[in-house]
């Protein structure tokens, strides 16, 4: 008698869900026709933009706010103020004459110094120290237009009424002359610096006043 199973397909046993797939096959579910490969896969989570960055640190101070620069300016300013006091307290010098001379000489030297430093190279290292110490410090303390204005407004200028505080016409003219001469002196210092350091020696990125 013929086997009753002849001519009928043989059913395969159900696959074990935990069994590993044969080599070369993946366990990804079939994709729909026309879909791009991997379209049904879940998208990878976005990377954390700060994961690889170091911890946030405070920004570095500008060069002119660093303790060494502040100390340089303070020391130079103290020295310049002492020099101005010595120059303006000479016997028989009056109140405004020596102060006018101090401001004019200081403007000349400041124009000369800043021009020479700016045309000598970048504002770094020794050049920066000289600019801060001598320019901002010594010459900044040596000159004082505020002291000139104070002397004028308190009636110290020549021509003021005796015993009456307040600016006089001569004092106001004195201030105008002082500012004008200071501008001329600064211009002369700049031109002198340009002659000392020609354009061929100037480099980009030089210091500023």
Z-matrix of the N, CA and C atoms (Angstrom, degrees):
N
C 1 1.473
C 2 1.522 1 107.94
N 3 1.333 2 114.69 1 138.96
C 4 1.474 3 119.49 2 -176.00
C 5 1.511 4 110.67 3 -73.68
N 6 1.326 5 113.80 4 146.92
C 7 1.487 6 120.01 5 178.21
C 8 1.514 7 109.54 6 -64.61
N 9 1.361 8 116.26 7 130.27
C 10 1.462 9 120.23 8 -177.31
C 11 1.510 10 112.71 9 -66.50
N 12 1.359 11 118.22 10 -17.81
C 13 1.471 12 120.25 11 -178.93
C 14 1.495 13 113.02 12 -87.07
N 15 1.395 14 116.51 13 -3.47
C 16 1.459 15 118.51 14 -178.82
C 17 1.500 16 109.61 15 -65.10
N 18 1.324 17 116.37 16 135.41
C 19 1.458 18 122.26 17 177.81
C 20 1.507 19 114.21 18 86.12
N 21 1.324 20 119.48 19 -4.44
C 22 1.473 21 121.89 20 177.47
C 23 1.528 22 109.42 21 -104.01
N 24 1.340 23 118.26 22 138.01
C 25 1.480 24 119.50 23 178.99
C 26 1.515 25 111.08 24 -65.76
N 27 1.279 26 112.72 25 147.86
C 28 1.464 27 119.87 26 -178.53
C 29 1.528 28 109.34 27 -88.80
N 30 1.312 29 117.87 28 127.05
C 31 1.474 30 122.15 29 -178.81
C 32 1.520 31 109.74 30 -80.33
N 33 1.361 32 114.48 31 131.04
C 34 1.474 33 119.20 32 177.85
C 35 1.516 34 109.58 33 -75.77
N 36 1.292 35 117.34 34 146.96
C 37 1.473 36 119.77 35 177.52
C 38 1.527 37 110.18 36 -67.09
N 39 1.313 38 118.44 37 149.98
C 40 1.481 39 120.82 38 -179.98
C 41 1.525 40 111.15 39 -61.49
N 42 1.349 41 114.30 40 143.00
C 43 1.478 42 119.81 41 -178.72
C 44 1.519 43 110.47 42 -73.79
N 45 1.325 44 113.62 43 146.84
C 46 1.460 45 119.45 44 177.70
C 47 1.530 46 108.87 45 -77.93
N 48 1.357 47 118.30 46 120.69
C 49 1.479 48 118.48 47 -178.08
C 50 1.518 49 113.09 48 -60.78
N 51 1.310 50 117.86 49 -27.67
C 52 1.462 51 119.63 50 -176.87
C 53 1.502 52 114.25 51 -90.81
N 54 1.348 53 117.15 52 -3.83
C 55 1.459 54 119.26 53 -177.98
C 56 1.519 55 110.17 54 -74.55
N 57 1.348 56 117.36 55 146.40
C 58 1.457 57 121.83 56 178.27
C 59 1.524 58 109.38 57 -74.44
N 60 1.348 59 117.24 58 144.15
C 61 1.472 60 119.23 59 179.03
C 62 1.511 61 110.64 60 -70.16
N 63 1.332 62 116.57 61 153.90
C 64 1.473 63 119.06 62 176.94
C 65 1.516 64 110.65 63 -58.65
N 66 1.325 65 114.43 64 159.82
C 67 1.464 66 119.88 65 179.80
C 68 1.518 67 109.88 66 -59.46
N 69 1.340 68 116.35 67 139.14
C 70 1.462 69 121.11 68 178.37
C 71 1.504 70 113.76 69 89.56
N 72 1.327 71 118.35 70 -6.16
C 73 1.453 72 121.46 71 179.51
C 74 1.523 73 109.61 72 -112.88
N 75 1.315 74 115.77 73 152.67
C 76 1.460 75 121.74 74 178.91
C 77 1.505 76 109.32 75 -116.52
N 78 1.304 77 114.68 76 164.91
C 79 1.465 78 119.89 77 179.92
C 80 1.516 79 112.33 78 -97.27
N 81 1.354 80 118.02 79 7.87
C 82 1.458 81 119.89 80 179.95
C 83 1.515 82 109.58 81 -65.22
N 84 1.329 83 117.25 82 138.67
C 85 1.472 84 118.85 83 177.78
C 86 1.515 85 110.61 84 -65.48
N 87 1.323 86 117.03 85 153.01
C 88 1.472 87 119.59 86 -178.97
C 89 1.513 88 110.20 87 -64.12
N 90 1.320 89 115.24 88 142.72
C 91 1.462 90 121.13 89 178.27
C 92 1.508 91 109.77 90 -91.47
N 93 1.324 92 114.46 91 157.55
C 94 1.455 93 119.34 92 178.81
C 95 1.520 94 110.02 93 -69.27
N 96 1.339 95 116.12 94 151.90
C 97 1.479 96 118.56 95 178.54
C 98 1.518 97 110.27 96 -59.35
N 99 1.322 98 116.44 97 135.39
C 100 1.453 99 122.28 98 178.33
C 101 1.510 100 114.01 99 86.76
N 102 1.345 101 118.95 100 -8.25
C 103 1.460 102 120.91 101 -179.99
C 104 1.518 103 109.78 102 -81.07
N 105 1.315 104 115.68 103 147.27
C 106 1.456 105 119.82 104 179.38
C 107 1.514 106 109.71 105 -69.16
N 108 1.345 107 117.31 106 145.89
C 109 1.465 108 119.36 107 178.84
C 110 1.524 109 110.71 108 -58.96
N 111 1.307 110 115.55 109 132.94
C 112 1.454 111 120.75 110 178.98
C 113 1.507 112 114.00 111 80.70
N 114 1.365 113 117.64 112 7.60
C 115 1.464 114 119.05 113 -177.06
C 116 1.511 115 112.01 114 -68.54
N 117 1.350 116 116.20 115 -27.70
C 118 1.457 117 118.64 116 -177.55
C 119 1.524 118 112.63 117 -90.20
N 120 1.330 119 117.36 118 3.34
C 121 1.453 120 120.05 119 178.96
C 122 1.533 121 109.50 120 -81.09
N 123 1.311 122 117.56 121 145.29
C 124 1.475 123 119.13 122 178.74
C 125 1.520 124 111.08 123 -66.67
N 126 1.323 125 116.29 124 140.50
C 127 1.462 126 120.93 125 -179.42
C 128 1.519 127 110.55 126 -67.89
N 129 1.335 128 115.28 127 144.55
C 130 1.463 129 119.99 128 178.81
C 131 1.520 130 109.55 129 -69.87
N 132 1.315 131 118.17 130 143.15
C 133 1.474 132 120.00 131 179.32
C 134 1.518 133 110.82 132 -63.59
N 135 1.339 134 118.10 133 143.99
C 136 1.473 135 120.16 134 -179.67
C 137 1.518 136 111.21 135 -63.68
N 138 1.331 137 114.30 136 144.57
C 139 1.463 138 119.41 137 -179.60
C 140 1.516 139 110.27 138 -72.39
N 141 1.305 140 115.03 139 145.01
C 142 1.458 141 120.60 140 178.34
C 143 1.521 142 108.54 141 -74.55
N 144 1.363 143 118.59 142 117.04
C 145 1.470 144 118.63 143 -176.68
C 146 1.515 145 113.36 144 -62.89
N 147 1.306 146 118.95 145 -22.17
C 148 1.461 147 120.38 146 -179.04
C 149 1.507 148 113.81 147 -101.01
N 150 1.345 149 116.58 148 8.55
C 151 1.462 150 118.33 149 -175.33
C 152 1.516 151 111.64 150 -67.33
N 153 1.357 152 117.19 151 -39.17
C 154 1.451 153 120.46 152 -176.00
C 155 1.526 154 112.67 153 -97.05
N 156 1.329 155 118.36 154 2.23
C 157 1.452 156 120.01 155 -178.56
C 158 1.522 157 110.18 156 -89.15
N 159 1.355 158 117.21 157 146.65
C 160 1.472 159 118.70 158 175.06
C 161 1.510 160 110.23 159 -68.88
N 162 1.298 161 115.05 160 164.24
C 163 1.467 162 119.87 161 179.97
C 164 1.519 163 109.94 162 -59.50
N 165 1.322 164 115.18 163 143.36
C 166 1.461 165 119.68 164 -179.81
C 167 1.524 166 109.63 165 -60.64
N 168 1.353 167 114.42 166 132.17
C 169 1.454 168 120.71 167 179.05
C 170 1.518 169 109.45 168 -122.73
N 171 1.319 170 118.38 169 149.53
C 172 1.469 171 119.54 170 179.74
C 173 1.518 172 111.09 171 -62.63
N 174 1.332 173 115.92 172 144.33
C 175 1.457 174 120.85 173 -179.85
C 176 1.527 175 110.05 174 -65.16
N 177 1.334 176 114.99 175 148.36
C 178 1.461 177 119.98 176 179.94
C 179 1.523 178 110.22 177 -67.71
N 180 1.319 179 115.77 178 146.32
C 181 1.460 180 120.66 179 179.12
C 182 1.518 181 110.34 180 -68.23
N 183 1.332 182 118.35 181 146.52
C 184 1.471 183 120.13 182 172.87
C 185 1.524 184 109.77 183 -59.56
N 186 1.341 185 117.23 184 154.28
C 187 1.473 186 118.99 185 -176.85
C 188 1.519 187 113.71 186 -55.74
N 189 1.334 188 118.15 187 -36.89
C 190 1.460 189 120.06 188 -175.67
C 191 1.528 190 113.04 189 -78.26
N 192 1.346 191 118.40 190 -5.91
C 193 1.459 192 121.26 191 177.54
C 194 1.525 193 112.57 192 -105.64
N 195 1.312 194 117.36 193 -0.11
C 196 1.452 195 120.01 194 179.87
C 197 1.530 196 110.24 195 -73.97
N 198 1.333 197 117.28 196 151.46
C 199 1.472 198 119.78 197 -175.23
C 200 1.520 199 113.70 198 -54.51
N 201 1.333 200 118.03 199 -39.60
C 202 1.466 201 119.58 200 -178.98
C 203 1.523 202 111.14 201 -64.21
N 204 1.338 203 116.97 202 -41.13
C 205 1.463 204 120.21 203 179.69
C 206 1.524 205 110.96 204 -67.24
N 207 1.329 206 116.72 205 -41.90
C 208 1.471 207 120.09 206 179.08
C 209 1.525 208 110.39 207 -62.56
N 210 1.331 209 116.83 208 -41.87
C 211 1.465 210 120.10 209 179.14
C 212 1.525 211 111.08 210 -65.64
N 213 1.329 212 117.12 211 -37.73
C 214 1.464 213 120.78 212 178.59
C 215 1.520 214 111.17 213 -63.05
N 216 1.331 215 116.44 214 -45.96
C 217 1.467 216 120.43 215 179.60
C 218 1.525 217 110.73 216 -65.62
N 219 1.332 218 116.62 217 -42.47
C 220 1.464 219 119.84 218 -179.09
C 221 1.529 220 111.52 219 -63.66
N 222 1.323 221 116.37 220 -43.82
C 223 1.462 222 119.11 221 178.80
C 224 1.516 223 112.22 222 -64.92
N 225 1.345 224 116.15 223 -43.03
C 226 1.460 225 119.31 224 177.70
C 227 1.513 226 112.25 225 -64.99
N 228 1.331 227 116.94 226 -39.64
C 229 1.461 228 120.03 227 178.75
C 230 1.518 229 112.23 228 -63.61
N 231 1.328 230 116.60 229 -39.13
C 232 1.466 231 119.89 230 177.94
C 233 1.526 232 110.96 231 -63.79
N 234 1.339 233 116.08 232 -42.88
C 235 1.464 234 119.51 233 178.93
C 236 1.525 235 111.18 234 -64.37
N 237 1.338 236 116.80 235 -43.57
C 238 1.459 237 119.62 236 179.17
C 239 1.513 238 112.71 237 -63.19
N 240 1.316 239 117.15 238 -37.88
C 241 1.464 240 120.44 239 178.99
C 242 1.524 241 111.28 240 -65.75
N 243 1.328 242 116.40 241 -39.07
C 244 1.469 243 119.76 242 177.57
C 245 1.526 244 110.34 243 -64.75
N 246 1.330 245 116.99 244 -42.39
C 247 1.464 246 120.08 245 178.56
C 248 1.528 247 111.12 246 -62.89
N 249 1.320 248 117.15 247 -40.30
C 250 1.471 249 119.68 248 178.34
C 251 1.525 250 110.46 249 -65.09
N 252 1.319 251 116.39 250 -42.04
C 253 1.461 252 119.25 251 179.40
C 254 1.525 253 110.64 252 -61.56
N 255 1.326 254 116.61 253 -41.38
C 256 1.468 255 119.85 254 178.81
C 257 1.524 256 111.22 255 -63.91
N 258 1.343 257 116.52 256 -39.90
C 259 1.464 258 120.20 257 -177.46
C 260 1.517 259 112.51 258 -72.27
N 261 1.314 260 117.35 259 -31.58
C 262 1.469 261 120.19 260 -175.44
C 263 1.520 262 113.52 261 -93.64
N 264 1.310 263 117.18 262 -0.27
C 265 1.472 264 119.73 263 178.57
C 266 1.520 265 111.44 264 -114.01
N 267 1.324 266 117.12 265 20.04
C 268 1.457 267 119.96 266 176.87
C 269 1.531 268 109.77 267 -66.13
N 270 1.306 269 117.52 268 142.86
C 271 1.475 270 119.77 269 -179.75
C 272 1.527 271 111.23 270 -60.95
N 273 1.317 272 116.38 271 133.13
C 274 1.452 273 121.72 272 177.11
C 275 1.512 274 114.29 273 75.09
N 276 1.335 275 117.70 274 10.71
C 277 1.459 276 119.49 275 -177.42
C 278 1.507 277 113.64 276 -85.06
N 279 1.324 278 118.70 277 -13.43
C 280 1.450 279 120.25 278 -176.98
C 281 1.513 280 110.85 279 77.86
N 282 1.323 281 115.47 280 -171.70
C 283 1.459 282 121.11 281 -176.99
C 284 1.524 283 112.54 282 -93.48
N 285 1.319 284 116.92 283 -45.39
C 286 1.459 285 119.91 284 -170.16
C 287 1.520 286 114.35 285 -104.36
N 288 1.322 287 118.70 286 -23.10
C 289 1.461 288 120.01 287 -179.22
C 290 1.521 289 112.56 288 -59.75
N 291 1.331 290 119.19 289 -55.28
C 292 1.465 291 119.88 290 178.19
C 293 1.526 292 113.10 291 -61.74
N 294 1.328 293 117.05 292 -36.12
C 295 1.466 294 119.56 293 179.81
C 296 1.525 295 111.26 294 -66.65
N 297 1.335 296 116.28 295 -37.61
C 298 1.461 297 119.72 296 175.81
C 299 1.522 298 110.53 297 -62.95
N 300 1.330 299 117.14 298 -44.12
C 301 1.459 300 120.61 299 179.45
C 302 1.524 301 111.49 300 -63.80
N 303 1.331 302 116.53 301 -40.74
C 304 1.465 303 120.85 302 178.89
C 305 1.523 304 110.76 303 -60.65
N 306 1.315 305 117.68 304 -45.70
C 307 1.462 306 120.72 305 -177.97
C 308 1.526 307 111.89 306 -66.28
N 309 1.325 308 116.90 307 -39.26
C 310 1.467 309 119.85 308 -179.69
C 311 1.526 310 110.26 309 -68.43
N 312 1.325 311 117.09 310 -46.02
C 313 1.470 312 120.24 311 178.84
C 314 1.528 313 110.50 312 -63.70
N 315 1.326 314 117.06 313 -41.38
C 316 1.465 315 119.94 314 178.88
C 317 1.515 316 112.60 315 -63.20
N 318 1.333 317 117.81 316 -40.38
C 319 1.464 318 120.83 317 178.11
C 320 1.525 319 110.94 318 -64.24
N 321 1.334 320 116.88 319 -40.01
C 322 1.463 321 120.75 320 177.71
C 323 1.523 322 111.04 321 -61.72
N 324 1.326 323 116.49 322 -48.83
C 325 1.466 324 120.30 323 -178.55
C 326 1.523 325 111.92 324 -66.83
N 327 1.324 326 117.23 325 -35.71
C 328 1.463 327 119.85 326 179.88
C 329 1.527 328 110.91 327 -67.06
N 330 1.326 329 117.23 328 -42.31
C 331 1.463 330 119.85 329 176.34
C 332 1.516 331 112.01 330 -62.71
N 333 1.339 332 116.54 331 -40.90
C 334 1.462 333 120.86 332 179.09
C 335 1.522 334 111.21 333 -65.18
N 336 1.336 335 116.51 334 -48.46
C 337 1.466 336 120.70 335 -175.93
C 338 1.524 337 112.04 336 -62.60
N 339 1.320 338 117.11 337 -50.41
C 340 1.465 339 119.55 338 -175.58
C 341 1.523 340 111.59 339 -65.81
N 342 1.330 341 117.66 340 -34.25
C 343 1.465 342 120.07 341 179.03
C 344 1.521 343 110.98 342 -69.05
N 345 1.319 344 117.07 343 -44.73
C 346 1.466 345 120.47 344 179.43
C 347 1.526 346 110.66 345 -62.18
N 348 1.322 347 117.37 346 -44.07
C 349 1.463 348 119.82 347 -179.59
C 350 1.524 349 111.53 348 -67.11
N 351 1.329 350 117.12 349 -41.02
C 352 1.463 351 120.09 350 -178.05
C 353 1.516 352 111.58 351 -66.39
N 354 1.331 353 117.87 352 -33.37
C 355 1.466 354 121.43 353 -177.91
C 356 1.515 355 112.63 354 -90.32
N 357 1.329 356 117.29 355 -4.06
C 358 1.465 357 120.35 356 -178.97
C 359 1.518 358 112.79 357 -90.65
N 360 1.321 359 118.93 358 -18.29
C 361 1.458 360 120.65 359 -178.72
C 362 1.508 361 111.76 360 155.07
N 363 1.338 362 116.37 361 -174.93
C 364 1.474 363 120.87 362 -178.98
C 365 1.524 364 111.99 363 -61.16
N 366 1.308 365 115.09 364 153.54
C 367 1.463 366 122.01 365 -178.88
C 368 1.529 367 109.74 366 -81.00
N 369 1.328 368 116.00 367 69.73
C 370 1.460 369 122.12 368 -178.98
C 371 1.525 370 109.09 369 -138.90
N 372 1.324 371 115.03 370 164.23
C 373 1.458 372 121.07 371 173.09
C 374 1.521 373 113.49 372 58.02
N 375 1.340 374 115.22 373 -129.84
C 376 1.460 375 121.26 374 -176.19
C 377 1.522 376 111.76 375 -63.67
N 378 1.343 377 117.32 376 -37.24
C 379 1.469 378 119.22 377 -179.91
C 380 1.527 379 111.02 378 -62.21
N 381 1.320 380 116.98 379 -42.08
C 382 1.464 381 119.45 380 178.38
C 383 1.532 382 110.94 381 -65.37
N 384 1.323 383 116.75 382 -41.16
C 385 1.461 384 120.11 383 179.27
C 386 1.522 385 111.17 384 -62.41
N 387 1.340 386 116.87 385 -41.90
C 388 1.463 387 120.23 386 178.39
C 389 1.523 388 111.28 387 -66.18
N 390 1.325 389 116.53 388 -40.09
C 391 1.466 390 119.27 389 -179.53
C 392 1.530 391 110.62 390 -64.18
N 393 1.339 392 116.08 391 -43.87
C 394 1.462 393 119.32 392 -179.61
C 395 1.527 394 111.76 393 -72.37
N 396 1.333 395 116.81 394 -44.21
C 397 1.456 396 119.86 395 -175.85
C 398 1.517 397 113.48 396 -72.72
N 399 1.350 398 116.76 397 -48.71
C 400 1.461 399 120.16 398 -177.46
C 401 1.521 400 112.35 399 -86.07
N 402 1.343 401 116.82 400 -44.17
C 403 1.463 402 119.69 401 -176.46
C 404 1.512 403 112.75 402 -73.99
N 405 1.346 404 115.30 403 -67.90
C 406 1.467 405 119.33 404 -178.59
C 407 1.522 406 111.64 405 -67.66
N 408 1.340 407 117.29 406 -37.23
C 409 1.452 408 120.75 407 -175.35
C 410 1.522 409 114.07 408 -82.38
N 411 1.342 410 116.66 409 -75.50
C 412 1.468 411 120.53 410 -172.87
C 413 1.529 412 111.59 411 -63.06
N 414 1.338 413 117.26 412 -54.39
C 415 1.465 414 119.38 413 -177.08
C 416 1.525 415 111.79 414 -71.32
N 417 1.333 416 117.26 415 -30.19
C 418 1.457 417 119.10 416 175.02
C 419 1.518 418 112.30 417 -65.83
N 420 1.339 419 116.91 418 -36.03
C 421 1.459 420 120.48 419 176.27
C 422 1.516 421 113.00 420 -80.81
N 423 1.334 422 116.13 421 -28.13
C 424 1.465 423 120.47 422 -179.41
C 425 1.524 424 111.34 423 -69.58
N 426 1.313 425 117.27 424 -43.41
C 427 1.465 426 121.02 425 178.29
C 428 1.522 427 109.77 426 -86.73
N 429 1.314 428 116.03 427 151.51
C 430 1.466 429 119.41 428 -179.84
C 431 1.523 430 109.36 429 -161.45
N 432 1.326 431 115.17 430 96.75
C 433 1.463 432 119.21 431 173.98
C 434 1.525 433 110.58 432 -77.89
N 435 1.324 434 116.60 433 -22.28
C 436 1.464 435 118.21 434 176.19
C 437 1.524 436 110.82 435 -68.23
N 438 1.345 437 117.28 436 -36.92
C 439 1.464 438 119.81 437 176.50
C 440 1.522 439 110.69 438 -65.58
N 441 1.327 440 116.67 439 -37.13
C 442 1.457 441 120.25 440 176.58
C 443 1.523 442 110.85 441 -63.96
N 444 1.331 443 116.24 442 -44.65
C 445 1.465 444 119.65 443 179.05
C 446 1.522 445 111.07 444 -63.90
N 447 1.337 446 116.64 445 -38.47
C 448 1.465 447 119.38 446 179.28
C 449 1.520 448 111.09 447 -65.50
N 450 1.337 449 116.34 448 -39.91
C 451 1.464 450 119.38 449 179.30
C 452 1.521 451 111.09 450 -64.52
N 453 1.331 452 116.64 451 -36.25
C 454 1.464 453 120.28 452 -179.72
C 455 1.519 454 110.85 453 -71.11
N 456 1.334 455 117.07 454 -45.27
C 457 1.466 456 120.11 455 -175.46
C 458 1.518 457 112.99 456 -71.24
N 459 1.330 458 117.36 457 -19.20
C 460 1.468 459 119.32 458 177.52
C 461 1.517 460 112.23 459 -93.96
N 462 1.329 461 117.02 460 8.66
C 463 1.456 462 120.29 461 175.65
C 464 1.502 463 114.45 462 81.58
N 465 1.358 464 117.48 463 18.90
C 466 1.456 465 119.89 464 -179.43
C 467 1.514 466 112.33 465 -80.96
N 468 1.340 467 117.39 466 -16.06
C 469 1.452 468 119.36 467 -177.09
C 470 1.515 469 110.31 468 -68.94
N 471 1.303 470 115.37 469 150.40
C 472 1.455 471 120.06 470 177.87
C 473 1.516 472 109.63 471 -62.28
N 474 1.298 473 117.02 472 138.42
C 475 1.453 474 120.66 473 179.85
C 476 1.493 475 113.11 474 100.59
N 477 1.348 476 118.40 475 -9.98
C 478 1.452 477 120.69 476 179.78
C 479 1.524 478 110.36 477 -73.51
N 480 1.297 479 115.46 478 153.63
C 481 1.457 480 119.38 479 178.98
C 482 1.516 481 109.75 480 -68.29
N 483 1.286 482 116.02 481 138.67
C 484 1.463 483 120.42 482 -177.33
C 485 1.514 484 110.20 483 -64.28
N 486 1.330 485 115.50 484 128.20
C 487 1.449 486 120.42 485 176.57
C 488 1.509 487 114.52 486 76.01
N 489 1.324 488 118.91 487 5.67
C 490 1.459 489 121.81 488 -178.86
C 491 1.522 490 108.08 489 -113.65
N 492 1.317 491 116.33 490 119.72
C 493 1.463 492 120.61 491 178.89
C 494 1.515 493 109.49 492 -79.27
N 495 1.309 494 115.51 493 143.29
C 496 1.454 495 119.58 494 178.78
C 497 1.512 496 110.28 495 135.22
N 498 1.327 497 117.61 496 157.26
C 499 1.458 498 121.29 497 -177.61
C 500 1.524 499 111.68 498 -71.16
N 501 1.313 500 115.26 499 145.78
C 502 1.451 501 121.34 500 174.66
C 503 1.514 502 108.94 501 -108.05
N 504 1.315 503 115.84 502 168.34
C 505 1.458 504 119.73 503 178.57
C 506 1.519 505 110.77 504 -62.93
N 507 1.321 506 115.91 505 -38.84
C 508 1.459 507 120.11 506 177.75
C 509 1.528 508 110.39 507 -65.22
N 510 1.322 509 116.38 508 -38.49
C 511 1.461 510 119.58 509 179.07
C 512 1.512 511 112.68 510 -64.61
N 513 1.326 512 116.92 511 -42.36
C 514 1.463 513 120.51 512 177.57
C 515 1.524 514 110.32 513 -62.60
N 516 1.331 515 116.66 514 -41.78
C 517 1.466 516 120.13 515 177.23
C 518 1.526 517 110.56 516 -63.64
N 519 1.324 518 115.95 517 -34.49
C 520 1.456 519 120.70 518 178.97
C 521 1.528 520 110.45 519 -62.94
N 522 1.323 521 116.60 520 -42.43
C 523 1.464 522 120.87 521 178.02
C 524 1.525 523 110.38 522 -62.95
N 525 1.324 524 117.49 523 -44.38
C 526 1.461 525 121.01 524 -179.86
C 527 1.526 526 110.99 525 -62.05
N 528 1.326 527 116.25 526 -42.67
C 529 1.464 528 120.05 527 178.63
C 530 1.525 529 110.50 528 -65.00
N 531 1.327 530 116.91 529 -40.09
C 532 1.465 531 120.82 530 -179.54
C 533 1.523 532 111.19 531 -63.16
N 534 1.334 533 116.87 532 -45.17
C 535 1.467 534 120.35 533 179.39
C 536 1.525 535 110.31 534 -65.41
N 537 1.324 536 117.16 535 -43.46
C 538 1.461 537 120.28 536 -179.81
C 539 1.514 538 112.19 537 -62.58
N 540 1.331 539 116.41 538 -46.87
C 541 1.461 540 119.37 539 178.66
C 542 1.526 541 111.35 540 -65.12
N 543 1.334 542 116.60 541 -34.35
C 544 1.462 543 119.27 542 177.47
C 545 1.520 544 112.17 543 -63.36
N 546 1.330 545 117.04 544 -41.25
C 547 1.464 546 120.54 545 177.72
C 548 1.524 547 111.16 546 -64.37
N 549 1.334 548 116.40 547 -42.93
C 550 1.465 549 119.78 548 178.46
C 551 1.524 550 110.47 549 -63.76
N 552 1.328 551 117.16 550 -41.50
C 553 1.459 552 120.72 551 179.90
C 554 1.526 553 111.24 552 -65.20
N 555 1.340 554 117.41 553 -41.12
C 556 1.464 555 120.20 554 178.13
C 557 1.523 556 110.72 555 -63.11
N 558 1.335 557 116.90 556 -41.87
C 559 1.469 558 120.53 557 177.75
C 560 1.525 559 110.60 558 -62.14
N 561 1.343 560 116.61 559 -42.06
C 562 1.461 561 120.02 560 178.64
C 563 1.528 562 110.77 561 -63.63
N 564 1.330 563 117.30 562 -38.93
C 565 1.459 564 119.83 563 177.58
C 566 1.518 565 112.44 564 -65.09
N 567 1.335 566 116.61 565 -38.66
C 568 1.469 567 120.34 566 177.82
C 569 1.521 568 110.60 567 -63.76
N 570 1.333 569 116.72 568 -45.07
C 571 1.467 570 119.61 569 179.84
C 572 1.520 571 111.32 570 -64.66
N 573 1.327 572 116.85 571 -37.62
C 574 1.461 573 119.52 572 177.40
C 575 1.526 574 110.75 573 -64.99
N 576 1.330 575 116.87 574 -39.79
C 577 1.460 576 119.95 575 177.03
C 578 1.518 577 112.56 576 -64.01
N 579 1.327 578 116.93 577 -36.69
C 580 1.462 579 120.45 578 177.70
C 581 1.520 580 111.23 579 -65.64
N 582 1.322 581 116.99 580 -33.29
C 583 1.464 582 119.45 581 177.55
C 584 1.529 583 111.41 582 -73.76
N 585 1.315 584 116.26 583 -35.36
C 586 1.462 585 119.23 584 179.93
C 587 1.523 586 112.15 585 -70.40
N 588 1.332 587 116.76 586 -37.56
C 589 1.473 588 121.30 587 -179.41
C 590 1.523 589 107.24 588 -121.57
N 591 1.341 590 118.83 589 98.41
C 592 1.468 591 120.64 590 -177.35
C 593 1.517 592 111.87 591 -68.52
N 594 1.349 593 115.12 592 171.02
C 595 1.462 594 120.77 593 -178.35
C 596 1.517 595 112.32 594 -61.19
N 597 1.328 596 118.12 595 -31.99
C 598 1.465 597 120.48 596 -177.51
C 599 1.512 598 111.98 597 -65.06
N 600 1.339 599 117.25 598 -23.25
C 601 1.466 600 120.14 599 179.99
C 602 1.507 601 112.40 600 -93.78
N 603 1.343 602 116.89 601 -10.54
C 604 1.462 603 119.56 602 -179.23
C 605 1.508 604 110.11 603 -74.26
N 606 1.327 605 117.26 604 144.55
C 607 1.457 606 122.85 605 179.32
C 608 1.504 607 109.49 606 -123.87
N 609 1.371 608 117.42 607 153.73
C 610 1.468 609 119.19 608 178.48
C 611 1.514 610 110.88 609 -63.65
N 612 1.327 611 114.92 610 153.62
C 613 1.459 612 120.50 611 176.20
C 614 1.498 613 114.47 612 77.69
N 615 1.330 614 116.73 613 24.72
C 616 1.445 615 119.57 614 -179.95
C 617 1.506 616 111.80 615 -67.80
N 618 1.316 617 115.78 616 169.49
C 619 1.452 618 121.17 617 -178.26
C 620 1.511 619 112.21 618 -70.97
N 621 1.298 620 115.42 619 167.02
C 622 1.450 621 122.12 620 178.32
C 623 1.514 622 109.79 621 -117.99
N 624 1.312 623 115.18 622 164.69
C 625 1.461 624 120.10 623 -178.33
C 626 1.508 625 110.08 624 -67.64
